[in-house]
Amino acid sequence: MTSGANVDATESAIVSQHQTTLGYTGARRVKAAVALGCLWGSVFVLHVVAWGHWLVYGLTALTGAHLLRLLVARPEAMPEPLPSTAALGVTTAIAPDPAHWPYVSILVAAKNEVSVIGGLVEALSQMDYPRDRYDFWIIDDASTDGTAELLDRLAHPAANLHVVHREPGAVGGKSGALNQVWRQTRGDLILVFDADARVSPDLLRRVVPFFQRSEVGAVQVRKAIANGNTNFWTHGQVAEMAFDAYCQIKRIARGGIGELRGNGQFVRRAALESCGGWNEETITDDLDLTFRLHLTGWTIAVTLFPAVQEEGVVRAVSLWHQRNRWAEGGYQRYLDYWRLLNPSRMGWARSIDLFFFWLIQYALPTMALPDLALAVARSRPPMLVPLSSVVMGFSMLGMMNGLWKTQKTSPALLVLQTLRGMVYMTHWLLVVSTVTLRMAIRPKRLKWVKTQHVGLDKQG
């Protein structure tokens, strides 16, 4: 695998050309329809051929072996954090040695976020990092709720806060907002937050050292749910985020890929330049950038600590819409880049990792409905039960370990949280099965579909 530091313009051009030639309208729908037909057809074949169950057992064995390797993998140690500015005995205004303090530019794209943006601005202005080595940019995307006026008032006392207003009708959604600004910044590292983020003052000095390794193009910090005790849905999101981060760290330890999650993502400027910025033709900019970074030779690190807190959605309807967008964006990137996701470009470890997690996250849920329908019609158990059982076992153990490492709770409560989280995660089966069907039938209209934030102090 080529080191990200040695990627040339040709590598980047291949990815960019691939995006252009694929197209982002009807081509996706055709490929989604073909993929759906292949998956459903595979289920039919498994049911009608005499040796179908042996194929399932074989795939189950391979998947189980891969997941077991992940469970026993030992993650890499975290780098030592940079010293606190207070410990150095200097003011927070000037770095004692700028070479050891990379310049960080923080970007926040905000659309109608008046209830939360003020708190984030205050937190970012108090980071434990030399003031002359970071700045932050808030991009107001034609808000109509008072966000623009609030930001203009806040910009005066905070010398390192820059406010950019986009015109009504500006295209590209969040990706367009970020692309409008990031090239104007001076940061060696670009850090992206959502408007509802809650950040600890030491986040920069604890994450920046990851970039001492030249091949690291990005770092994703664990996402945590600030209002996790609100109801069943937020409790489930706490378990989901803990499992996701834990699983990613294990994947990286085995040579698999780390993934960006949007909120709390650090990206090296050189890596972003090699990818040409954010893709404005996708509904999940972070997931798309994940693939493009790996395809241009960079690696992505993930850390459990520190975490960035965000508002969890508290209603089932909001969760449904949010997860539909995530599922569609995640699946969309496989349709866009499938020709490039091969061992000759990604390396065997990453290609195998991608295959198994595509199988778990998208193929298996998509195949579940026709498998059940054929099982009922033929009065026999579903063919994919062995594979589903192995995946469920891995998910339960992974979720339990993730919660244990991030929550530090009692064993009894840990079991309760895990069981509740597993029940909550069943929504993914319905989300993916409907998303893959919908993508095969009608194209997605690209627009900024954001989760509404109301502020934690306003939640009942």
DRENDO-1510 file (C-alpha; in Angstrom, 1 decimal, always signed):
<recs>
REC; n; res; u; v; w
REC; 1; MET; +0.0; +0.0; +0.0 .
REC; 2; THR; +1.4; +3.4; -0.9 .
REC; 3; SER; +2.1; +5.8; +1.9 .
REC; 4; GLY; -0.2; +8.9; +1.8 .
REC; 5; ALA; +2.9; +11.1; +2.0 .
REC; 6; ASN; +4.1; +9.7; -1.4 .
REC; 7; VAL; +0.8; +10.0; -3.2 .
REC; 8; ASP; +1.2; +11.9; -6.5 .
REC; 9; ALA; -1.3; +13.8; -8.6 .
REC; 10; THR; -2.0; +10.8; -10.8 .
REC; 11; GLU; -3.5; +8.9; -7.9 .
REC; 12; SER; -5.8; +11.7; -7.0 .
REC; 13; ALA; -6.8; +12.3; -10.6 .
REC; 14; ILE; -7.8; +8.6; -11.0 .
REC; 15; VAL; -10.3; +9.0; -8.1 .
REC; 16; SER; -11.6; +12.3; -9.4 .
REC; 17; GLN; -12.0; +11.0; -13.0 .
REC; 18; HIS; -13.7; +7.9; -11.6 .
REC; 19; GLN; -16.2; +10.0; -9.8 .
REC; 20; THR; -16.9; +12.1; -12.9 .
REC; 21; THR; -17.3; +9.2; -15.3 .
REC; 22; LEU; -19.6; +7.3; -13.0 .
REC; 23; GLY; -22.2; +10.1; -12.7 .
REC; 24; TYR; -24.4; +10.6; -9.7 .
REC; 25; THR; -28.0; +10.3; -11.0 .
REC; 26; GLY; -29.3; +7.5; -13.1 .
REC; 27; ALA; -26.0; +5.5; -12.9 .
REC; 28; ARG; -26.4; +5.0; -9.2 .
REC; 29; ARG; -30.0; +3.8; -9.6 .
REC; 30; VAL; -29.0; +1.3; -12.3 .
REC; 31; LYS; -26.1; -0.1; -10.2 .
REC; 32; ALA; -28.4; -0.3; -7.1 .
REC; 33; ALA; -30.9; -2.2; -9.1 .
REC; 34; VAL; -28.3; -4.6; -10.4 .
REC; 35; ALA; -26.9; -5.1; -6.9 .
REC; 36; LEU; -30.3; -5.7; -5.5 .
REC; 37; GLY; -31.1; -8.3; -8.2 .
REC; 38; CYS; -27.9; -10.1; -7.5 .
REC; 39; LEU; -28.4; -10.3; -3.8 .
REC; 40; TRP; -32.0; -11.4; -4.1 .
REC; 41; GLY; -31.1; -13.9; -6.8 .
REC; 42; SER; -28.4; -15.3; -4.6 .
REC; 43; VAL; -30.9; -16.0; -1.9 .
REC; 44; PHE; -33.1; -17.8; -4.4 .
REC; 45; VAL; -30.2; -19.9; -5.5 .
REC; 46; LEU; -29.3; -20.8; -2.0 .
REC; 47; HIS; -32.8; -22.1; -1.4 .
REC; 48; VAL; -33.2; -24.1; -4.6 .
REC; 49; VAL; -29.8; -25.8; -5.0 .
REC; 50; ALA; -29.1; -28.9; -2.9 .
REC; 51; TRP; -25.7; -27.6; -1.8 .
REC; 52; GLY; -27.0; -24.1; -0.8 .
REC; 53; HIS; -26.7; -24.7; +2.9 .
REC; 54; TRP; -23.0; -25.7; +2.5 .
REC; 55; LEU; -22.3; -22.4; +0.9 .
REC; 56; VAL; -23.9; -20.7; +3.8 .
REC; 57; TYR; -21.9; -22.8; +6.3 .
REC; 58; GLY; -18.7; -22.0; +4.4 .
REC; 59; LEU; -19.4; -18.2; +4.4 .
REC; 60; THR; -20.3; -18.4; +8.1 .
REC; 61; ALA; -17.0; -20.1; +8.9 .
REC; 62; LEU; -15.0; -17.5; +7.0 .
REC; 63; THR; -17.0; -14.6; +8.6 .
REC; 64; GLY; -16.7; -16.1; +12.0 .
REC; 65; ALA; -12.9; -16.5; +11.7 .
REC; 66; HIS; -12.5; -12.9; +10.5 .
REC; 67; LEU; -14.7; -11.5; +13.4 .
REC; 68; LEU; -12.9; -13.6; +15.9 .
REC; 69; ARG; -9.6; -12.2; +14.8 .
REC; 70; LEU; -11.0; -8.7; +15.4 .
REC; 71; LEU; -12.2; -9.6; +18.9 .
REC; 72; VAL; -8.7; -10.7; +20.0 .
REC; 73; ALA; -6.8; -8.0; +18.1 .
REC; 74; ARG; -4.7; -5.6; +20.3 .
REC; 75; PRO; -5.1; -2.0; +19.3 .
REC; 76; GLU; -2.1; +0.3; +18.9 .
REC; 77; ALA; -1.2; +2.5; +21.9 .
REC; 78; MET; -2.3; +6.1; +21.8 .
REC; 79; PRO; +0.5; +8.7; +21.4 .
REC; 80; GLU; +1.5; +11.0; +24.2 .
REC; 81; PRO; -0.5; +14.2; +24.3 .
REC; 82; LEU; +1.1; +17.6; +23.8 .
REC; 83; PRO; +1.6; +19.4; +27.2 .
REC; 84; SER; -1.0; +21.7; +28.6 .
REC; 85; THR; -0.2; +25.4; +28.0 .
REC; 86; ALA; -0.7; +25.9; +31.7 .
REC; 87; ALA; +2.0; +23.3; +32.5 .
REC; 88; LEU; +4.4; +25.0; +30.2 .
REC; 89; GLY; +4.1; +28.2; +32.2 .
REC; 90; VAL; +3.3; +30.4; +29.3 .
REC; 91; THR; +0.2; +32.3; +28.2 .
REC; 92; THR; -2.2; +30.5; +25.9 .
REC; 93; ALA; -1.7; +33.2; +23.3 .
REC; 94; ILE; +1.7; +32.1; +21.9 .
REC; 95; ALA; +3.2; +28.7; +21.2 .
REC; 96; PRO; +6.6; +28.1; +22.8 .
REC; 97; ASP; +7.7; +26.1; +19.8 .
REC; 98; PRO; +5.4; +26.4; +16.8 .
REC; 99; ALA; +7.0; +23.4; +15.0 .
REC; 100; HIS; +5.6; +21.1; +17.7 .
REC; 101; TRP; +2.1; +22.7; +17.5 .
REC; 102; PRO; +0.6; +22.2; +14.1 .
REC; 103; TYR; -1.8; +24.9; +13.1 .
REC; 104; VAL; -5.4; +23.7; +13.3 .
REC; 105; SER; -8.3; +25.3; +11.4 .
REC; 106; ILE; -11.7; +24.2; +12.8 .
REC; 107; LEU; -14.7; +24.3; +10.5 .
REC; 108; VAL; -18.4; +24.2; +11.5 .
REC; 109; ALA; -21.1; +24.2; +8.8 .
REC; 110; ALA; -24.3; +25.6; +10.5 .
REC; 111; LYS; -27.8; +25.9; +9.1 .
REC; 112; ASN; -30.5; +27.1; +11.5 .
REC; 113; GLU; -28.5; +26.2; +14.6 .
REC; 114; VAL; -29.3; +29.2; +16.8 .
REC; 115; SER; -30.1; +27.0; +19.8 .
REC; 116; VAL; -26.6; +25.3; +20.0 .
REC; 117; ILE; -24.1; +27.3; +18.0 .
REC; 118; GLY; -23.3; +29.8; +20.8 .
REC; 119; GLY; -22.2; +27.1; +23.2 .
REC; 120; LEU; -19.9; +25.6; +20.6 .
REC; 121; VAL; -18.3; +29.0; +19.9 .
REC; 122; GLU; -17.6; +29.5; +23.6 .
REC; 123; ALA; -16.1; +26.1; +23.9 .
REC; 124; LEU; -13.8; +26.5; +20.8 .
REC; 125; SER; -12.6; +29.8; +22.1 .
REC; 126; GLN; -11.3; +28.2; +25.3 .
REC; 127; MET; -9.3; +25.3; +23.9 .
REC; 128; ASP; -6.1; +24.3; +25.7 .
REC; 129; TYR; -4.0; +25.0; +22.7 .
REC; 130; PRO; -1.9; +28.1; +21.9 .
REC; 131; ARG; -4.2; +30.8; +20.5 .
REC; 132; ASP; -1.8; +31.6; +17.7 .
REC; 133; ARG; -1.9; +28.0; +16.5 .
REC; 134; TYR; -5.6; +27.5; +15.8 .
REC; 135; ASP; -8.6; +29.4; +14.5 .
REC; 136; PHE; -12.2; +28.4; +13.8 .
REC; 137; TRP; -14.6; +29.2; +11.0 .
REC; 138; ILE; -18.4; +29.0; +11.2 .
REC; 139; ILE; -20.1; +28.8; +7.8 .
REC; 140; ASP; -23.7; +30.0; +8.0 .
REC; 141; ASP; -25.6; +28.3; +5.2 .
REC; 142; ALA; -28.3; +30.9; +4.7 .
REC; 143; SER; -29.9; +30.3; +8.1 .
REC; 144; THR; -33.3; +31.9; +8.7 .
REC; 145; ASP; -33.6; +31.4; +12.5 .
REC; 146; GLY; -31.2; +34.0; +13.8 .
REC; 147; THR; -28.1; +32.0; +13.5 .
REC; 148; ALA; -26.4; +34.5; +11.2 .
REC; 149; GLU; -27.1; +37.5; +13.5 .
REC; 150; LEU; -25.9; +35.6; +16.6 .
REC; 151; LEU; -22.6; +34.6; +14.8 .
REC; 152; ASP; -22.0; +38.2; +13.7 .
REC; 153; ARG; -22.4; +39.3; +17.4 .
REC; 154; LEU; -20.0; +36.6; +18.6 .
REC; 155; ALA; -17.4; +37.3; +16.0 .
REC; 156; HIS; -16.2; +40.5; +17.5 .
REC; 157; PRO; -14.8; +39.4; +20.9 .
REC; 158; ALA; -13.3; +36.2; +19.5 .
REC; 159; ALA; -10.2; +37.2; +17.5 .
REC; 160; ASN; -9.7; +33.8; +16.0 .
REC; 161; LEU; -13.4; +33.3; +15.0 .
REC; 162; HIS; -14.2; +33.8; +11.3 .
REC; 163; VAL; -17.8; +33.9; +10.2 .
REC; 164; VAL; -18.7; +33.2; +6.5 .
REC; 165; HIS; -22.3; +33.6; +5.2 .
REC; 166; ARG; -23.4; +31.6; +2.2 .
REC; 167; GLU; -26.0; +33.0; -0.2 .
REC; 168; PRO; -29.5; +31.5; -0.3 .
REC; 169; GLY; -29.6; +28.8; -3.0 .
REC; 170; ALA; -25.9; +27.9; -2.6 .
REC; 171; VAL; -25.4; +24.3; -3.7 .
REC; 172; GLY; -23.5; +21.4; -2.3 .
REC; 173; GLY; -25.0; +21.2; +1.2 .
REC; 174; LYS; -22.5; +20.6; +4.0 .
REC; 175; SER; -19.8; +19.6; +1.5 .
REC; 176; GLY; -20.3; +22.8; -0.4 .
REC; 177; ALA; -20.1; +24.9; +2.7 .
REC; 178; LEU; -16.8; +23.2; +3.8 .
REC; 179; ASN; -15.4; +23.5; +0.3 .
REC; 180; GLN; -16.1; +27.2; +0.2 .
REC; 181; VAL; -13.9; +27.8; +3.2 .
REC; 182; TRP; -11.2; +25.2; +3.7 .
REC; 183; ARG; -8.9; +26.5; +1.0 .
REC; 184; GLN; -8.9; +29.9; +2.7 .
REC; 185; THR; -7.7; +28.5; +6.0 .
REC; 186; ARG; -4.0; +28.2; +7.0 .
REC; 187; GLY; -4.3; +25.0; +9.1 .
REC; 188; ASP; -2.0; +22.1; +8.6 .
REC; 189; LEU; -4.9; +20.1; +10.0 .
REC; 190; ILE; -8.6; +20.7; +9.3 .
REC; 191; LEU; -11.0; +19.8; +12.0 .
REC; 192; VAL; -14.8; +19.5; +11.4 .
REC; 193; PHE; -17.5; +19.7; +14.0 .
REC; 194; ASP; -21.2; +19.7; +13.8 .
REC; 195; ALA; -23.0; +22.7; +15.4 .
REC; 196; ASP; -24.2; +20.6; +18.4 .
REC; 197; ALA; -20.8; +19.3; +19.3 .
REC; 198; ARG; -19.6; +19.5; +22.9 .
REC; 199; VAL; -15.8; +19.4; +23.1 .
REC; 200; SER; -13.3; +19.1; +25.9 .
REC; 201; PRO; -10.6; +21.8; +26.2 .
REC; 202; ASP; -7.8; +19.2; +25.8 .
REC; 203; LEU; -9.1; +17.6; +22.6 .
REC; 204; LEU; -6.6; +19.3; +20.2 .
REC; 205; ARG; -3.4; +18.5; +22.2 .
REC; 206; ARG; -4.5; +14.9; +22.7 .
REC; 207; VAL; -5.5; +14.2; +19.0 .
REC; 208; VAL; -2.9; +16.2; +17.1 .
REC; 209; PRO; +0.0; +13.8; +18.0 .
REC; 210; PHE; -1.6; +11.1; +15.9 .
REC; 211; PHE; -0.4; +13.0; +12.9 .
REC; 212; GLN; +3.2; +12.5; +13.8 .
REC; 213; ARG; +2.9; +9.3; +11.6 .
REC; 214; SER; +3.2; +10.5; +8.1 .
REC; 215; GLU; +0.8; +8.0; +6.6 .
REC; 216; VAL; -2.1; +9.2; +8.8 .
REC; 217; GLY; -4.4; +11.3; +6.7 .
REC; 218; ALA; -7.3; +11.7; +9.2 .
REC; 219; VAL; -8.3; +10.9; +12.7 .
REC; 220; GLN; -11.8; +10.3; +13.9 .
REC; 221; VAL; -12.6; +10.8; +17.6 .
REC; 222; ARG; -15.4; +8.7; +19.2 .
REC; 223; LYS; -18.8; +10.2; +19.1 .
REC; 224; ALA; -20.7; +10.2; +22.4 .
REC; 225; ILE; -24.4; +11.0; +23.1 .
REC; 226; ALA; -24.7; +14.0; +25.5 .
REC; 227; ASN; -28.4; +13.3; +26.3 .
REC; 228; GLY; -28.0; +9.5; +26.5 .
REC; 229; ASN; -30.3; +9.1; +29.5 .
REC; 230; THR; -33.3; +10.7; +27.9 .
REC; 231; ASN; -35.2; +7.6; +26.6 .
REC; 232; PHE; -34.9; +4.2; +24.9 .
REC; 233; TRP; -33.7; +5.8; +21.6 .
REC; 234; THR; -30.8; +7.8; +23.2 .
REC; 235; HIS; -29.8; +4.9; +25.4 .
REC; 236; GLY; -29.6; +2.8; +22.2 .
REC; 237; GLN; -27.4; +5.5; +20.5 .
REC; 238; VAL; -25.0; +5.4; +23.4 .
REC; 239; ALA; -24.5; +1.7; +22.8 .
REC; 240; GLU; -24.3; +2.1; +19.1 .
REC; 241; MET; -21.6; +4.8; +19.2 .
REC; 242; ALA; -19.5; +2.8; +21.7 .
REC; 243; PHE; -19.7; -0.3; +19.5 .
REC; 244; ASP; -18.9; +1.6; +16.4 .
REC; 245; ALA; -15.7; +3.1; +17.8 .
REC; 246; TYR; -14.6; -0.1; +19.4 .
REC; 247; CYS; -15.2; -2.1; +16.2 .
REC; 248; GLN; -13.2; +0.5; +14.1 .
REC; 249; ILE; -10.2; +0.3; +16.4 .
REC; 250; LYS; -10.2; -3.5; +16.1 .
REC; 251; ARG; -10.5; -3.3; +12.4 .
REC; 252; ILE; -7.5; -0.9; +12.2 .
REC; 253; ALA; -5.5; -3.2; +14.4 .
REC; 254; ARG; -6.0; -6.0; +11.8 .
REC; 255; GLY; -5.0; -3.8; +8.8 .
REC; 256; GLY; -8.6; -2.8; +8.0 .
REC; 257; ILE; -9.9; +0.7; +7.4 .
REC; 258; GLY; -10.9; +3.4; +9.9 .
REC; 259; GLU; -13.9; +5.5; +8.9 .
REC; 260; LEU; -14.8; +9.2; +9.4 .
REC; 261; ARG; -18.0; +10.1; +11.2 .
REC; 262; GLY; -18.3; +13.8; +10.3 .
REC; 263; ASN; -18.5; +15.3; +13.8 .
REC; 264; GLY; -15.0; +15.4; +15.3 .
REC; 265; GLN; -13.0; +14.5; +12.2 .
REC; 266; PHE; -9.4; +15.7; +11.8 .
REC; 267; VAL; -8.1; +15.7; +8.2 .
REC; 268; ARG; -4.5; +16.5; +7.2 .
REC; 269; ARG; -4.5; +19.4; +4.6 .
REC; 270; ALA; -2.2; +17.4; +2.3 .
REC; 271; ALA; -4.6; +14.5; +2.4 .
REC; 272; LEU; -7.7; +16.7; +1.7 .
REC; 273; GLU; -5.8; +18.3; -1.2 .
REC; 274; SER; -5.0; +14.8; -2.7 .
REC; 275; CYS; -8.8; +14.1; -2.6 .
REC; 276; GLY; -9.8; +17.5; -4.1 .
REC; 277; GLY; -11.8; +18.4; -1.0 .
REC; 278; TRP; -15.3; +17.2; -0.1 .
REC; 279; ASN; -17.6; +15.5; -2.6 .
REC; 280; GLU; -20.6; +17.7; -3.2 .
REC; 281; GLU; -22.5; +14.9; -5.0 .
REC; 282; THR; -23.0; +12.7; -2.0 .
REC; 283; ILE; -25.4; +12.8; +1.0 .
REC; 284; THR; -22.8; +11.7; +3.5 .
REC; 285; ASP; -19.6; +13.7; +3.0 .
REC; 286; ASP; -17.7; +11.9; +5.7 .
REC; 287; LEU; -18.3; +8.3; +4.5 .
REC; 288; ASP; -17.4; +9.3; +0.9 .
REC; 289; LEU; -14.2; +11.0; +2.0 .
REC; 290; THR; -13.3; +7.9; +4.0 .
REC; 291; PHE; -13.1; +5.9; +0.7 .
REC; 292; ARG; -11.2; +8.6; -1.2 .
REC; 293; LEU; -8.6; +8.9; +1.5 .
REC; 294; HIS; -7.9; +5.2; +1.5 .
REC; 295; LEU; -7.9; +5.1; -2.3 .
REC; 296; THR; -5.2; +7.8; -2.4 .
REC; 297; GLY; -3.0; +6.0; +0.0 .
REC; 298; TRP; -3.8; +7.5; +3.4 .
REC; 299; THR; -4.8; +5.8; +6.6 .
REC; 300; ILE; -7.4; +6.9; +9.1 .
REC; 301; ALA; -6.9; +6.5; +12.9 .
REC; 302; VAL; -9.8; +6.3; +15.4 .
REC; 303; THR; -9.5; +7.0; +19.1 .
REC; 304; LEU; -11.9; +6.3; +22.0 .
REC; 305; PHE; -10.7; +9.2; +24.0 .
REC; 306; PRO; -11.3; +12.1; +24.0 .
REC; 307; ALA; -14.8; +11.9; +22.7 .
REC; 308; VAL; -16.9; +14.6; +21.0 .
REC; 309; GLN; -20.4; +14.7; +22.5 .
REC; 310; GLU; -23.5; +15.4; +20.3 .
REC; 311; GLU; -27.2; +15.6; +20.7 .
REC; 312; GLY; -28.9; +12.2; +20.2 .
REC; 313; VAL; -32.2; +12.2; +18.4 .
REC; 314; VAL; -35.1; +11.6; +20.9 .
REC; 315; ARG; -37.9; +10.6; +18.5 .
REC; 316; ALA; -38.3; +7.4; +16.4 .
REC; 317; VAL; -39.3; +9.4; +13.3 .
REC; 318; SER; -36.1; +11.6; +13.6 .
REC; 319; LEU; -34.0; +8.5; +14.1 .
REC; 320; TRP; -35.6; +6.8; +11.0 .
REC; 321; HIS; -34.8; +9.8; +8.8 .
REC; 322; GLN; -31.3; +10.2; +10.1 .
REC; 323; ARG; -30.4; +6.5; +9.8 .
REC; 324; ASN; -31.9; +6.3; +6.3 .
REC; 325; ARG; -29.6; +9.1; +5.2 .
REC; 326; TRP; -26.6; +7.3; +6.8 .
REC; 327; ALA; -27.5; +4.0; +5.2 .
REC; 328; GLU; -28.0; +5.5; +1.8 .
REC; 329; GLY; -24.8; +7.4; +1.9 .
REC; 330; GLY; -22.8; +4.4; +3.1 .
REC; 331; TYR; -24.2; +2.2; +0.4 .
REC; 332; GLN; -23.9; +4.9; -2.2 .
REC; 333; ARG; -20.1; +4.9; -1.9 .
REC; 334; TYR; -19.9; +1.2; -2.7 .
REC; 335; LEU; -21.8; +1.9; -5.8 .
REC; 336; ASP; -19.6; +4.8; -6.8 .
REC; 337; TYR; -16.2; +3.2; -6.1 .
REC; 338; TRP; -16.7; -0.5; -6.4 .
REC; 339; ARG; -14.3; -0.8; -9.3 .
REC; 340; LEU; -11.5; +0.6; -7.2 .
REC; 341; LEU; -12.1; -1.4; -4.0 .
REC; 342; ASN; -9.7; -4.3; -5.0 .
REC; 343; PRO; -6.5; -5.6; -3.5 .
REC; 344; SER; -4.3; -4.1; -6.2 .
REC; 345; ARG; -5.3; -0.6; -4.9 .
REC; 346; MET; -6.4; -1.1; -1.4 .
REC; 347; GLY; -4.2; -4.1; -0.3 .
REC; 348; TRP; -5.6; -7.5; +0.7 .
REC; 349; ALA; -6.2; -6.6; +4.4 .
REC; 350; ARG; -8.4; -3.6; +3.6 .
REC; 351; SER; -10.2; -5.3; +0.7 .
REC; 352; ILE; -11.1; -8.3; +2.9 .
REC; 353; ASP; -12.1; -6.0; +5.7 .
REC; 354; LEU; -14.4; -4.0; +3.4 .
REC; 355; PHE; -15.9; -7.2; +2.0 .
REC; 356; PHE; -16.9; -8.6; +5.4 .
REC; 357; PHE; -18.3; -5.3; +6.6 .
REC; 358; TRP; -20.3; -4.7; +3.4 .
REC; 359; LEU; -21.6; -8.3; +3.9 .
REC; 360; ILE; -22.6; -7.5; +7.5 .
REC; 361; GLN; -23.9; -4.0; +7.2 .
REC; 362; TYR; -25.6; -4.1; +3.8 .
REC; 363; ALA; -25.8; -7.5; +2.0 .
REC; 364; LEU; -27.1; -9.5; +5.0 .
REC; 365; PRO; -29.9; -7.1; +5.9 .
REC; 366; THR; -30.9; -6.8; +2.2 .
REC; 367; MET; -31.1; -10.6; +1.8 .
REC; 368; ALA; -33.0; -11.1; +5.1 .
REC; 369; LEU; -36.5; -10.3; +3.7 .
REC; 370; PRO; -36.4; -12.6; +0.6 .
REC; 371; ASP; -34.8; -15.3; +2.8 .
REC; 372; LEU; -37.6; -15.1; +5.2 .
REC; 373; ALA; -40.2; -15.1; +2.5 .
REC; 374; LEU; -38.8; -18.2; +0.8 .
REC; 375; ALA; -38.4; -19.9; +4.1 .
REC; 376; VAL; -42.1; -19.4; +4.8 .
REC; 377; ALA; -43.1; -20.5; +1.3 .
REC; 378; ARG; -41.1; -23.7; +1.5 .
REC; 379; SER; -41.8; -24.4; +5.2 .
REC; 380; ARG; -38.2; -24.5; +6.2 .
REC; 381; PRO; -35.9; -22.3; +8.4 .
REC; 382; PRO; -34.2; -19.3; +6.8 .
REC; 383; MET; -31.0; -20.2; +5.1 .
REC; 384; LEU; -29.0; -17.3; +6.5 .
REC; 385; VAL; -29.6; -18.1; +10.2 .
REC; 386; PRO; -26.1; -19.5; +10.8 .
REC; 387; LEU; -24.5; -16.4; +9.3 .
REC; 388; SER; -26.9; -14.0; +11.1 .
REC; 389; SER; -26.2; -15.8; +14.4 .
REC; 390; VAL; -22.4; -15.3; +14.1 .
REC; 391; VAL; -22.9; -11.6; +13.3 .
REC; 392; MET; -25.2; -11.2; +16.2 .
REC; 393; GLY; -22.8; -12.9; +18.6 .
REC; 394; PHE; -20.0; -10.6; +17.4 .
REC; 395; SER; -22.2; -7.5; +17.7 .
REC; 396; MET; -23.2; -8.4; +21.3 .
REC; 397; LEU; -19.6; -9.0; +22.4 .
REC; 398; GLY; -18.3; -5.9; +20.6 .
REC; 399; MET; -21.0; -3.7; +22.1 .
REC; 400; MET; -20.4; -5.0; +25.5 .
REC; 401; ASN; -16.7; -4.4; +25.2 .
REC; 402; GLY; -17.3; -0.9; +23.8 .
REC; 403; LEU; -19.6; +0.0; +26.6 .
REC; 404; TRP; -17.2; -1.3; +29.2 .
REC; 405; LYS; -14.3; +0.7; +27.9 .
REC; 406; THR; -16.3; +3.9; +27.5 .
REC; 407; GLN; -18.9; +3.9; +30.3 .
REC; 408; LYS; -17.1; +2.0; +33.1 .
REC; 409; THR; -20.4; +0.8; +34.6 .
REC; 410; SER; -21.3; -2.2; +36.8 .
REC; 411; PRO; -21.4; -5.7; +35.2 .
REC; 412; ALA; -25.2; -5.9; +35.8 .
REC; 413; LEU; -25.9; -2.6; +34.2 .
REC; 414; LEU; -23.4; -3.4; +31.4 .
REC; 415; VAL; -25.5; -6.5; +30.5 .
REC; 416; LEU; -28.7; -4.5; +30.6 .
REC; 417; GLN; -27.2; -1.7; +28.3 .
REC; 418; THR; -25.9; -4.3; +25.9 .
REC; 419; LEU; -29.3; -6.2; +25.6 .
REC; 420; ARG; -31.1; -2.9; +25.2 .
REC; 421; GLY; -28.6; -1.8; +22.6 .
REC; 422; MET; -29.1; -5.1; +20.6 .
REC; 423; VAL; -32.8; -4.6; +20.6 .
REC; 424; TYR; -32.3; -1.0; +19.4 .
REC; 425; MET; -30.0; -2.1; +16.6 .
REC; 426; THR; -32.7; -4.2; +15.0 .
REC; 427; HIS; -33.9; -1.0; +13.3 .
REC; 428; TRP; -30.9; -1.3; +11.0 .
REC; 429; LEU; -32.4; -4.4; +9.3 .
REC; 430; LEU; -35.5; -2.5; +8.3 .
REC; 431; VAL; -33.6; +0.7; +7.4 .
REC; 432; VAL; -31.1; -1.1; +5.1 .
REC; 433; SER; -33.7; -3.3; +3.4 .
REC; 434; THR; -35.9; -0.4; +2.5 .
REC; 435; VAL; -33.0; +1.9; +1.5 .
REC; 436; THR; -31.5; -0.6; -0.9 .
REC; 437; LEU; -34.9; -1.2; -2.5 .
REC; 438; ARG; -35.7; +2.5; -2.7 .
REC; 439; MET; -32.3; +3.3; -4.3 .
REC; 440; ALA; -33.0; +0.7; -7.0 .
REC; 441; ILE; -36.3; +2.3; -7.8 .
REC; 442; ARG; -35.8; +6.1; -7.7 .
REC; 443; PRO; -32.9; +8.4; -7.7 .
REC; 444; LYS; -31.9; +10.5; -4.6 .
REC; 445; ARG; -32.3; +14.2; -4.8 .
REC; 446; LEU; -29.1; +15.7; -3.4 .
REC; 447; LYS; -29.9; +18.3; -0.7 .
REC; 448; TRP; -28.8; +19.2; +2.8 .
REC; 449; VAL; -31.0; +17.0; +5.1 .
REC; 450; LYS; -29.9; +17.9; +8.6 .
REC; 451; THR; -31.0; +16.6; +12.0 .
REC; 452; GLN; -32.8; +19.3; +13.9 .
REC; 453; HIS; -31.0; +20.4; +17.1 .
REC; 454; VAL; -33.0; +22.0; +19.9 .
REC; 455; GLY; -30.4; +22.3; +22.6 .
REC; 456; LEU; -30.2; +20.0; +25.6 .
REC; 457; ASP; -31.6; +22.5; +28.0 .
REC; 458; LYS; -34.8; +22.6; +25.9 .
REC; 459; GLN; -35.4; +18.9; +25.8 .
REC; 460; GLY; -38.1; +17.5; +28.0 .
</recs>
